[in-house]
Each structure stands twice: as C-alpha cells, then as structure tokens.
Amino acid sequence: MKIDDYRLLVALADEETLRKAADTLYISQPAVSQRLKSIETEWGTEIFIRTKKKLIVTTNGEMIIQHARKMLKEETNLKEMIHSSDGVVNGKLSIGVSSLIGHTILPIVLGRFVERYPNVKIQLQVGSSTRITNNRHDFHVSVIRGSKIMNLHNELLMSEKHYFIYPKNKAHELDQLPMIEFQADPIYLKEIEHWYTEQFNKEYAPQIKTDQISTCKSLLLNGVGMTVLPEIVMKDIDNDQFEIQLLEVANNPLLRETYLCYETDMLSLPQVSAYIELMKEVTAEYLDIKKYVPII
C-alpha cells in the first residue's frame, strides 16, 4: 500500500463518511470510493460497512486502520528525525491536553516554548481526558488527568489535593445550597459522592452539572452554591469569603493525578523532549506559586 492509501483509510475512519473524507483529502467522493474498493480488494477483506448514515469499521478493518495510523506516524517521525539531525529544534509537535491543564499551565508552557523554539510547528487539541486518550495516536505527547494510558509511558506530572468550598455568608443555609459538579470520570465522582454522603448524611444529588471546571469555579465565586475543586484552580479563592475544607476519603486526601503520556522513542525528537522538560519545569513553578494552604 502507498502512504496515500493509509491517509485515506485514517480519514475515512475519523470522518465516518465518504463525503467528509473526500473534503478532508481534497479529492472527489467517487475517487475515494474507488480507492477504498481497491484497498479492500488488496487486503481481501471488507474494511468498512456502508450504511446510509455513516461508515462502520469492521473487525478486520480496525486492525488495518491501526496499522495505517502506525505507518503514518512512523513516516512523520522519520521525517522529523531527519530534519532535526542538524541540531536545530524544529519540525512538528502534536500535543493533546486535558481541558484543566489547557486552561492553567499550558498557556505558560507554550508561551515559553514558542519563544525558545520558533521553528517548531505546534498542533494542539484540548478536551476531556477521555477524548485525548481516545485520540492518543494523533499526538506525540498527551497530558491527561485520572487514569493512565495503556501501552504508553506514563510519567507523573503532579498529584493534586481537593477542597470542599462554600461562601461563608451562606454557612447557615448549607443544607439548602446547590451542589455544583464538574464533568469527570465516574470513579473520581464516586469518591466525592462517598465523602458527601458521610459528611452530610444525605444523598449526593448535584443540582448543577457543568462540563468545565472553570464554569464550576465561576458559579462558586458568584455565590451560586458549593463545590469541590482541585488545588490547581484555587488561586482566586479568598479565605475571608469562602470556607475551605480539605476533602478526605477514608482519612486520606482525595488525590487526582496528571500524567505525561508518550512512547519512549518519541524522546529522540528534540521538539518532543524539549516540550516534556518544559512542561515539568512550568508545572513545578506553577504549583509552588499557587500553593494553597487553607484555614481548616
């Protein structure tokens, strides 16, 4: 198979329709359809099931597309290694970052990175840790919170404590205050639920749910209700206005880990190793500057 055939298969898998894949590849839809038929004939198996709404990858197709992604990645890495052999940090850097890190640490990291390495082209995706994990093959480095990514090197970037917070002027109506919950993985939310049930001796039933921690924090700061926040976003929480309590489960602080996830051979690319080191450097500085010791 040619490298363009691998690109076509990946585009079809990602876009899920012939039309969208054709638009992505800047070729006609009939040409995409004909090439797909030729590829399936070459492999001797059906790669996609065609339905009226979308393409569905077959079991054999999953293996072939995984191979296609691997081949594309290897070609990109080889080109970048050749280009970096002159000692200059350049090439492309593709990174996927969880939303929380994307709104806190990442802007500082990228600000320094582009200043130090102006010849590197950056491709960035910010989203939920689940989304970043699902798209892990698209990135040189992923930064996620919670669970590690299987079959990758997972380097611990930080481990955060969490705090239960509510406005002091509403302490007398704590039982009536709405609980605000941000979107996170079920295991993590289950631990918060366990703590809440023991703390208040009633069912955990958040009245407000949001997909972003930043929204959750904004609602808290405007006196809407109470919530649990990780320490990385605690810099604007005023001790004089808010009651802050370390959240513990089974007498241990509730912790949530953040990992740098990558294949170890990626470290041979100067732009990747430079980004990883800078991410660790900025994280250490950020946590030290924003270190929060609440009055409990």
Order of alpha helices (4+ residues) and beta strands (2+ residues): alpha-alpha-alpha-beta-beta-alpha-beta-alpha-alpha-beta-alpha-beta-beta-beta-beta-alpha-beta-alpha-beta-beta-beta-beta-beta-alpha
